[in-house]
Amino acid sequence: MKITVFNSSPRAERGNTHIITEAFLKGAKEAGADVEEIFLAKKRIGHCLGCFACWIKTPGECVIKDDMKELLQKLVASDVVIYATPLYVDNISGIMKNFMDRSIPLADPHFEKDQNGQSRHISRIKKKSSIGVIANSGFPEQDQFQVLKLLFRRVARNSHADLVAEIYRGEGELLKVDTKDLRPVIDKYKKLLNKAGEELVKNSKLSDETTKELEKPLVPYEDYFRMANASWDGDLKKIS
């Protein structure tokens, strides 16, 4: 199984998103998967021009000469594609939106109807594919991910793919806090991510039980509020 993570955090390997993906891929790799994490912030990805050349003049190929050609080749070659993003304004990061906009060469402009009778474009990808999402937020509540949950169900439908893994991490800023009290909590969460990566490889999807475990608060919301506000005030003593 080939699993490719497209990480759209502007902070790349310094971001909280990477802490999650790294632990997840570790478990997947140990279970035998071929894994790769690609930091989109380090790639040259121009904005879609809306010219439809990739549908009409050069079917399947964009007129913009940048890193997207190689990235789309990696996407097509993957058995599971993971979209990893921080939560920005209730949505994906701008880098991820740009990447997804530029993926339209993978679609044929002609319409077809899905099993519910709703129209979508025909896919140029011949094999059945699977996608997943990893996202984190500085807010604590899981309700903050409502938009992303709906978005990636639509992305899966439109790309003719199965949505096999969803990991939404509230209280994401805690992932980098290294204190005596929090270290065991973060270590436990990372081990659960290892298990999730292994589970995806063995079962081709995450179970509902594992998904629910991954969504449990790292600390009580009230404690997180206190620590988050203290961090912005520079009062590190209140965090430990």
Secondary structure, DSSP 4 states (H G I P E B T S, - for coil): -EEEEEE--TTGGGSHHHHHHHHHHHHHHHTT-EEEEEEGGGS--PPP----TTTTTSTT--SS-STHHHHHHHHHH-SEEEEEEE-BTTB--HHHHHHHHTTGGGEEEEEEE-TTS-EEEEES--S-EEEEEEEE-SS--GGGGHHHHHHHHHHHHHTTEEEEEEEEESSGGGGG---TTTHHHHHHHHHHHHHHHHHHHHHSS--HHHHHHHTS-SS-HHHHHHHHHHHHTT-GGGT-
